């Protein structure tokens, strides 16, 4: 797992996307539907 990329990026229909697992500040962080908006926006 350590050799895998932290971010996967791709282009779809002319838009660029980046996909991460977890949070931007902590790759092992979990977010749930009940996670406060302030927490999501802060990361």
Biopython code that builds the backbone (N, CA, C, O; Angstrom):
import numpy as np
from Bio.PDB.StructureBuilder import StructureBuilder

atoms = [
    (1, "UNK", "N", (0.822, -1.192, 0.000)),
    (1, "UNK", "CA", (0.000, 0.000, 0.000)),
    (1, "UNK", "C", (0.869, 1.259, 0.000)),
    (1, "UNK", "O", (0.493, 2.266, -0.600)),
    (2, "UNK", "N", (2.004, 1.214, 0.655)),
    (2, "UNK", "CA", (2.854, 2.398, 0.740)),
    (2, "UNK", "C", (3.341, 2.857, -0.623)),
    (2, "UNK", "O", (3.663, 4.032, -0.801)),
    (3, "UNK", "N", (3.400, 1.957, -1.579)),
    (3, "UNK", "CA", (3.893, 2.333, -2.907)),
    (3, "UNK", "C", (2.801, 2.926, -3.801)),
    (3, "UNK", "O", (3.088, 3.402, -4.899)),
    (4, "UNK", "N", (1.561, 2.896, -3.336)),
    (4, "UNK", "CA", (0.454, 3.430, -4.133)),
    (4, "UNK", "C", (0.408, 4.958, -4.056)),
    (4, "UNK", "O", (0.861, 5.553, -3.078)),
    (5, "UNK", "N", (-0.131, 5.568, -5.073)),
    (5, "UNK", "CA", (-0.260, 7.017, -5.132)),
    (5, "UNK", "C", (-1.247, 7.517, -4.079)),
    (5, "UNK", "O", (-2.219, 6.833, -3.761)),
    (6, "UNK", "N", (-0.993, 8.723, -3.533)),
    (6, "UNK", "CA", (-1.921, 9.330, -2.575)),
    (6, "UNK", "C", (-3.138, 9.919, -3.279)),
    (6, "UNK", "O", (-4.215, 10.019, -2.692)),
    (7, "UNK", "N", (-2.961, 10.309, -4.543)),
    (7, "UNK", "CA", (-4.030, 10.950, -5.314)),
    (7, "UNK", "C", (-4.125, 10.278, -6.681)),
    (7, "UNK", "O", (-3.111, 10.006, -7.323)),
    (8, "UNK", "N", (-5.335, 10.021, -7.107)),
    (8, "UNK", "CA", (-5.587, 9.541, -8.461)),
    (8, "UNK", "C", (-6.291, 10.683, -9.177)),
    (8, "UNK", "O", (-7.290, 11.205, -8.683)),
    (9, "UNK", "N", (-5.780, 11.071, -10.331)),
    (9, "UNK", "CA", (-6.416, 12.145, -11.085)),
    (9, "UNK", "C", (-6.817, 11.641, -12.465)),
    (9, "UNK", "O", (-6.169, 10.776, -13.053)),
    (10, "UNK", "N", (-7.919, 12.219, -12.962)),
    (10, "UNK", "CA", (-8.402, 11.834, -14.282)),
    (10, "UNK", "C", (-9.238, 12.965, -14.866)),
    (10, "UNK", "O", (-9.674, 13.866, -14.150)),
    (11, "UNK", "N", (-9.451, 12.906, -16.159)),
    (11, "UNK", "CA", (-10.284, 13.872, -16.869)),
    (11, "UNK", "C", (-11.513, 13.135, -17.387)),
    (11, "UNK", "O", (-11.404, 12.064, -17.984)),
    (12, "UNK", "N", (-12.685, 13.723, -17.149)),
    (12, "UNK", "CA", (-13.943, 13.154, -17.631)),
    (12, "UNK", "C", (-14.791, 14.279, -18.188)),
    (12, "UNK", "O", (-15.071, 15.255, -17.492)),
    (13, "UNK", "N", (-15.194, 14.150, -19.414)),
    (13, "UNK", "CA", (-16.031, 15.160, -20.084)),
    (13, "UNK", "C", (-15.416, 16.553, -19.986)),
    (13, "UNK", "O", (-16.130, 17.542, -19.822)),
    (14, "UNK", "N", (-14.098, 16.628, -20.085)),
    (14, "UNK", "CA", (-13.402, 17.911, -20.078)),
    (14, "UNK", "C", (-13.129, 18.489, -18.698)),
    (14, "UNK", "O", (-12.506, 19.546, -18.597)),
    (15, "UNK", "N", (-13.571, 17.835, -17.639)),
    (15, "UNK", "CA", (-13.323, 18.318, -16.275)),
    (15, "UNK", "C", (-12.241, 17.465, -15.622)),
    (15, "UNK", "O", (-12.205, 16.247, -15.798)),
    (16, "UNK", "N", (-11.364, 18.116, -14.869)),
    (16, "UNK", "CA", (-10.303, 17.412, -14.136)),
    (16, "UNK", "C", (-10.802, 17.034, -12.749)),
    (16, "UNK", "O", (-11.428, 17.844, -12.065)),
    (17, "UNK", "N", (-10.523, 15.810, -12.341)),
    (17, "UNK", "CA", (-10.922, 15.316, -11.026)),
    (17, "UNK", "C", (-9.715, 14.749, -10.306)),
    (17, "UNK", "O", (-8.813, 14.189, -10.931)),
    (18, "UNK", "N", (-9.702, 14.895, -8.994)),
    (18, "UNK", "CA", (-8.703, 14.267, -8.148)),
    (18, "UNK", "C", (-9.416, 13.493, -7.058)),
    (18, "UNK", "O", (-10.346, 14.007, -6.437)),
    (19, "UNK", "N", (-8.991, 12.272, -6.823)),
    (19, "UNK", "CA", (-9.634, 11.414, -5.827)),
    (19, "UNK", "C", (-8.611, 11.042, -4.773)),
    (19, "UNK", "O", (-7.509, 10.591, -5.086)),
    (20, "UNK", "N", (-8.990, 11.237, -3.521)),
    (20, "UNK", "CA", (-8.119, 10.849, -2.408)),
    (20, "UNK", "C", (-8.867, 9.876, -1.513)),
    (20, "UNK", "O", (-10.097, 9.833, -1.519)),
    (21, "UNK", "N", (-8.135, 9.113, -0.761)),
    (21, "UNK", "CA", (-8.723, 8.223, 0.240)),
    (21, "UNK", "C", (-8.539, 8.899, 1.574)),
    (21, "UNK", "O", (-7.406, 9.131, 1.995)),
    (22, "UNK", "N", (-9.618, 9.221, 2.248)),
    (22, "UNK", "CA", (-9.530, 9.900, 3.532)),
    (22, "UNK", "C", (-9.591, 11.397, 3.347)),
    (22, "UNK", "O", (-10.312, 11.888, 2.478)),
    (23, "UNK", "N", (-8.847, 12.127, 4.149)),
    (23, "UNK", "CA", (-8.852, 13.579, 4.086)),
    (23, "UNK", "C", (-7.573, 14.126, 3.482)),
    (23, "UNK", "O", (-6.565, 13.426, 3.390)),
    (24, "UNK", "N", (-7.624, 15.370, 3.075)),
    (24, "UNK", "CA", (-6.442, 16.005, 2.492)),
    (24, "UNK", "C", (-5.341, 16.180, 3.529)),
    (24, "UNK", "O", (-4.158, 16.112, 3.193)),
    (25, "UNK", "N", (-5.715, 16.406, 4.790)),
    (25, "UNK", "CA", (-4.717, 16.610, 5.843)),
    (25, "UNK", "C", (-4.287, 15.306, 6.509)),
    (25, "UNK", "O", (-3.242, 15.256, 7.158)),
    (26, "UNK", "N", (-5.081, 14.259, 6.354)),
    (26, "UNK", "CA", (-4.757, 12.956, 6.965)),
    (26, "UNK", "C", (-5.365, 11.865, 6.093)),
    (26, "UNK", "O", (-6.584, 11.693, 6.061)),
    (27, "UNK", "N", (-4.525, 11.139, 5.396)),
    (27, "UNK", "CA", (-4.968, 10.138, 4.425)),
    (27, "UNK", "C", (-5.800, 9.026, 5.076)),
    (27, "UNK", "O", (-6.586, 8.362, 4.400)),
    (28, "UNK", "N", (-5.627, 8.826, 6.385)),
    (28, "UNK", "CA", (-6.354, 7.768, 7.085)),
    (28, "UNK", "C", (-7.606, 8.289, 7.804)),
    (28, "UNK", "O", (-8.211, 7.570, 8.599)),
    (29, "UNK", "N", (-7.983, 9.517, 7.526)),
    (29, "UNK", "CA", (-9.137, 10.112, 8.200)),
    (29, "UNK", "C", (-10.439, 9.638, 7.561)),
    (29, "UNK", "O", (-10.524, 9.490, 6.342)),
    (30, "UNK", "N", (-11.435, 9.405, 8.382)),
    (30, "UNK", "CA", (-12.747, 8.965, 7.900)),
    (30, "UNK", "C", (-13.748, 10.107, 7.961)),
    (30, "UNK", "O", (-13.759, 10.888, 8.913)),
    (31, "UNK", "N", (-14.585, 10.195, 6.940)),
    (31, "UNK", "CA", (-15.681, 11.161, 6.917)),
    (31, "UNK", "C", (-16.981, 10.394, 6.711)),
    (31, "UNK", "O", (-17.042, 9.453, 5.920)),
    (32, "UNK", "N", (-17.998, 10.800, 7.422)),
    (32, "UNK", "CA", (-19.297, 10.135, 7.367)),
    (32, "UNK", "C", (-20.353, 11.139, 6.963)),
    (32, "UNK", "O", (-20.102, 12.344, 6.981)),
    (33, "UNK", "N", (-21.521, 10.666, 6.601)),
    (33, "UNK", "CA", (-22.616, 11.571, 6.244)),
    (33, "UNK", "C", (-22.992, 12.469, 7.424)),
    (33, "UNK", "O", (-23.563, 13.541, 7.225)),
    (34, "UNK", "N", (-22.680, 12.045, 8.638)),
    (34, "UNK", "CA", (-22.994, 12.842, 9.830)),
    (34, "UNK", "C", (-21.862, 13.805, 10.214)),
    (34, "UNK", "O", (-22.005, 14.559, 11.176)),
    (35, "UNK", "N", (-20.739, 13.793, 9.479)),
    (35, "UNK", "CA", (-19.627, 14.692, 9.775)),
    (35, "UNK", "C", (-20.075, 16.142, 9.549)),
    (35, "UNK", "O", (-20.672, 16.471, 8.524)),
    (36, "UNK", "N", (-19.776, 16.983, 10.516)),
    (36, "UNK", "CA", (-20.192, 18.387, 10.438)),
    (36, "UNK", "C", (-19.597, 19.081, 9.208)),
    (36, "UNK", "O", (-18.457, 18.818, 8.825)),
    (37, "UNK", "N", (-20.373, 19.955, 8.608)),
    (37, "UNK", "CA", (-19.942, 20.693, 7.423)),
    (37, "UNK", "C", (-18.659, 21.457, 7.694)),
    (37, "UNK", "O", (-17.785, 21.522, 6.828)),
    (38, "UNK", "N", (-18.530, 22.032, 8.872)),
    (38, "UNK", "CA", (-17.333, 22.796, 9.228)),
    (38, "UNK", "C", (-16.083, 21.935, 9.180)),
    (38, "UNK", "O", (-15.019, 22.397, 8.769)),
    (39, "UNK", "N", (-16.212, 20.689, 9.597)),
    (39, "UNK", "CA", (-15.079, 19.759, 9.568)),
    (39, "UNK", "C", (-14.712, 19.427, 8.125)),
    (39, "UNK", "O", (-13.534, 19.414, 7.768)),
    (40, "UNK", "N", (-15.713, 19.161, 7.303)),
    (40, "UNK", "CA", (-15.477, 18.845, 5.896)),
    (40, "UNK", "C", (-14.832, 20.020, 5.162)),
    (40, "UNK", "O", (-13.886, 19.834, 4.397)),
    (41, "UNK", "N", (-15.334, 21.208, 5.392)),
    (41, "UNK", "CA", (-14.793, 22.395, 4.727)),
    (41, "UNK", "C", (-13.387, 22.716, 5.213)),
    (41, "UNK", "O", (-12.583, 23.276, 4.468)),
    (42, "UNK", "N", (-13.088, 22.365, 6.456)),
    (42, "UNK", "CA", (-11.768, 22.637, 7.027)),
    (42, "UNK", "C", (-10.694, 21.715, 6.479)),
    (42, "UNK", "O", (-9.505, 22.020, 6.570)),
    (43, "UNK", "N", (-11.102, 20.599, 5.916)),
    (43, "UNK", "CA", (-10.137, 19.655, 5.389)),
    (43, "UNK", "C", (-10.096, 19.776, 3.891)),
    (43, "UNK", "O", (-9.338, 19.061, 3.235)),
]
sb = StructureBuilder()
sb.init_structure("model")
sb.init_model(0)
sb.init_chain("A")
sb.init_seg("    ")
for serial, (resi, resn, name, xyz) in enumerate(atoms, 1):
    if name == "N":
        sb.init_residue(resn, " ", resi, " ")
    sb.init_atom(name, np.array(xyz, "f"), 0.0, 1.0, " ", f" {name:<3s}", serial, name[0])
structure = sb.get_structure()
